């Protein structure tokens, strides 16, 4: 499911595909592949002149890595899996 708002800042919403199982939305709501949907939205945003695209999600680290590989996505901010990604020089976890 993709939703779009039209303002100076454009927000595109993508729900992960297993939500159709969790929500039981009925026959009028369809769920498409997340990656294909995001690729499509990137082309729409770029055609509208957007030159920086930030993907904000909560689908987990594996999906975040797939989203990061989409041409046109500049930054991915994700959550859900609490994956440890970095130890700074002082030894503190971030």
C-alpha positions as CSV (number, residue, x, y, z in Angstrom):
1,X,0.0,0.0,0.0
2,X,1.4,3.4,-1.0
3,X,0.0,6.8,0.0
4,X,1.2,10.2,-1.1
5,X,0.8,13.7,0.2
6,X,1.3,16.8,-1.9
7,X,3.2,19.5,0.0
8,X,6.6,21.2,-0.3
9,X,7.9,18.2,1.5
10,X,6.6,15.0,0.0
11,X,6.0,11.9,2.1
12,X,5.4,8.5,0.6
13,X,4.1,5.7,2.8
14,X,4.8,2.0,2.2
15,X,3.5,-0.8,4.3
16,X,5.3,-4.1,4.4
17,X,3.5,-6.9,2.6
18,X,2.8,-9.1,5.5
19,X,0.4,-6.5,6.9
20,X,-2.3,-8.1,4.7
21,X,-2.1,-11.2,6.9
22,X,-2.0,-9.3,10.2
23,X,-4.8,-6.8,9.4
24,X,-7.2,-8.9,7.3
25,X,-8.1,-5.8,5.2
26,X,-10.7,-7.4,3.0
27,X,-10.9,-7.4,-0.8
28,X,-10.7,-3.7,-1.5
29,X,-7.2,-3.1,-0.2
30,X,-4.2,-4.7,-2.0
31,X,-0.6,-5.0,-1.0
32,X,2.2,-4.9,-3.5
33,X,5.9,-5.8,-3.3
34,X,7.7,-3.2,-1.2
35,X,10.8,-2.9,-3.3
36,X,8.9,-2.5,-6.5
37,X,6.6,0.1,-4.9
38,X,9.5,2.1,-3.5
39,X,11.4,2.0,-6.9
40,X,8.2,3.4,-8.6
41,X,7.8,6.1,-6.0
42,X,11.5,7.1,-6.4
43,X,10.9,7.6,-10.2
44,X,7.8,9.7,-9.4
45,X,9.6,11.9,-6.9
46,X,12.6,12.4,-9.1
47,X,10.3,13.3,-12.1
48,X,8.8,15.9,-9.8
49,X,12.3,17.4,-9.1
50,X,13.0,15.9,-5.7
51,X,16.7,15.3,-5.4
52,X,17.1,13.9,-1.9
53,X,15.0,10.9,-0.8
54,X,15.0,9.6,2.7
55,X,13.4,6.2,3.3
56,X,12.0,6.0,6.8
57,X,10.8,2.5,7.8
58,X,10.3,-0.1,10.4
59,X,10.6,-3.3,8.4
60,X,13.9,-4.6,9.8
61,X,17.6,-4.6,9.0
62,X,17.3,-7.0,6.1
63,X,14.6,-5.0,4.3
64,X,16.5,-1.8,5.1
65,X,19.6,-3.1,3.2
66,X,17.4,-4.0,0.2
67,X,15.9,-0.5,0.3
68,X,19.4,1.1,0.5
69,X,20.3,-0.6,-2.7
70,X,17.5,1.2,-4.6
71,X,18.9,3.8,-7.0
72,X,17.8,7.2,-5.9
73,X,17.5,6.5,-2.2
74,X,19.9,8.7,-0.4
75,X,19.4,7.7,3.3
76,X,17.6,4.9,5.0
77,X,16.4,5.3,8.6
78,X,15.0,2.0,9.8
79,X,14.0,0.1,12.9
80,X,12.4,-3.1,14.2
81,X,15.3,-5.6,14.6
82,X,17.6,-3.7,17.0
83,X,20.6,-4.8,15.0
84,X,24.0,-3.8,16.4
85,X,25.8,-1.8,13.7
86,X,28.7,0.1,15.2
87,X,31.3,0.4,18.0
88,X,32.8,3.9,18.3
89,X,36.5,4.4,18.9
90,X,36.0,4.8,22.7
91,X,34.5,1.3,22.8
92,X,30.9,2.5,23.5
93,X,28.1,0.9,21.6
94,X,25.9,3.0,19.4
